[in-house]
Amino acid sequence: MSLKNRINEDLKTAMKAKDKDRVSVLRMVLSEMKYAAAQVNVHQELSDEEVLKVISSYHKRLTKSLDDYPEGDQRAQIKHEISLVEGYLPKKASESEVIAAIEKVLAGIQGNSEKNFGSLMKAVMDVLGSAADGRIVSKLLKDKIGG
C-alpha cells in the first residue's frame, strides 16, 4: 500500500471514529500533497518518496511554528499534530547509527584531500538517507572532525 493510500485509509478510519484532531491533520497533509502534485505535474500521482518529502516539509513547518506559541493549549495542540505527523515519517537514525555512518564516510576518504565539512555532510546524509536528522549529523560530524 502506498503512503498516500495509507493516509487516505487512516483518514476514513479517523472520520468514522470522530477523531477531529487526526482528521484535521490528515486533511492538511493530503492538501499539501495535492499542492505539491500541482507544482510538479498535474497528471501524475506523487511517488512515495515525494509524499515523504511533503510530509517531512510539513513536519518541519510545524516544528518551527512551535516556537511561536507560548506554553498553553495552542502549543499542546501543535505538539499533538507533530506527533501525529511523525507516525508517517521513517524512524530517525540513532546517535550510534549516525556515528557509524560518519566513521564509514571518513574511512572511505584517502588522506585529507576531501575533508571539507560540506562534502562530508552530504556524503553522510547520502549514507543515512531519509533516516538522517541534519542537525544531529551536523553536530556529530563537527565533533568528529574538530570543526
N, C-alpha and C positions, 0 to 999 in steps of 0.2 A: 504494500500500500504506500502510495506516495505521501510525502509530508503534507501536501495541500489536502489530499483526501482525508488524512488523519485529522487535520484541523477541522474540516467540514463535518466529519463524523462526531468529533468532540463537541462541536457547536450544537449539533442536533441533540446530543445527549444532555448538554447543559441547558438547552431550551426546555427539554422535557422535564428536567429536574428543577427548573425555575431558579437556576444559579445565575443571578443577574450579573455578578462580577465577571464570571468566566465568559458569559455570553458577550458582554461588552468588550472584553479583551480580545476574544477570538474574532469578533466582527472587525475590530480595529486592525488586527493582523491581516485578515482577509482583504480589507480595504487597502492596506499598504501593499499587498501582493498585486492587487488589481492596478494600482497606480504604477508600480514597478513594471508590470507587464505592458502597460500603455506607453511607458517611456522607452522600452526595448523594442517590442514588436507586438502589435495588437493581435495578430493572427496566431500566435503561438502560446502554449502553456509554459509557465516558468518551470525550469528543471528543479529538482530537489536542492541542488547546490545554490541556485538563485533564490529559492524560497528561504533557504537557510540564511543567506546574506540579508534578505529583507527582515527576517525575524531578529537577526543579530543587530541590525541597524536600529530597529525599533527598541530592542532591549537597551542598547547604548543610550538612546534618547531618553528613555525612562530613567535610567541610572543617573544621567546628567541632570534631569529635572528634579531629582530627589533633593539636590542641594538648594533648590528654590523655595522649598517649603519648610517652615518651622515644625518642630515636633507637634504632633496632633493628628487629627483624623485624616487630613489630606495626605500627609506624609505616610501614614499607615496604609492608606489606600494605594499609593504609588508602590510601596514595598510589596503589597499583596499582588499587584499587577506584575511587578518584576518577577516574583516567584512563579506566577502562572506562565509567563513567557519563557522562563528558564526551563520549564518542562519540555519545551520543544527544541532546545538547543543541545548540542552534544556535550557530554561531560568534559569539563576542562581538565587539562593535564595537571597532575600534582607537581609540587615543587621538585620532588626527586626525579620525575619524568623530564621536567624542563632541564634540570642539571645534567641528566644523562644525554639529552639531545645537544646541549651546549658542548659537552665533552666530546661527543661524536663529531660535531662540526669542527671543533678545534683540532681534533686528531687527524681530520682529513686535510688539514692545511699544512703544506710543507713550508717551513721557515716562517718568517714574519712578513712575507710579501703581501698577504691579504688580510691583515689583522685590523682593518678599519671597522669601526662599530657598525656602520650601515650595512655593509655586505655580510657581516657575521649575523646581524639581527635578521636579515632577510633569509639567510641560509637556515637558521634555527626555526624561524616561523614556517619555512617550507617543510622542514622535517616534521614539525608538530601538526601542521595543517590546521583544521578548524578547532582542534583541542587547545590551541595556544591562546593564552591571555597575554597580550602585548606588554602590559605594564609589568607583569611578573617576569616575563622573558627579559625585558629591558633591564630590570633591576638585577637579576641574577647574572646576566651577561656582563654588565658593568662591574659587578663584584668579582667575577671570574677573570676578566682581562685587566682589571685595575683601572677602568676608565670611568 
